[in-house]
Amino acid sequence: MLSKINKTPGLPGEGTTSRLIKIGEELGLKGSYTGIGARLFMVGTLNAFQFAIYSDIEKVLSCKLVR
């Protein structure tokens, strides 16, 4: 829905909530989950990289503190 609200211009005086409700009615429940596979893959890989970097930094800092 976020992608859809950013792509479609709102009517003059139309609020964000009413636009979200209108888009939700147009898409339906199934349409609301379009593209979720790609988004989950993106978020999963980003989190994996962040944890890997955190682990490496933690190892480097703990080795320097012990010596």
Residue pairs with C-beta under 8 A, 6 or more apart in sequence:
1 20
1 23
1 24
1 27
1 32
3 35
4 23
4 27
5 16
5 19
5 20
5 23
8 19
8 23
10 16
10 19
24 32
27 34
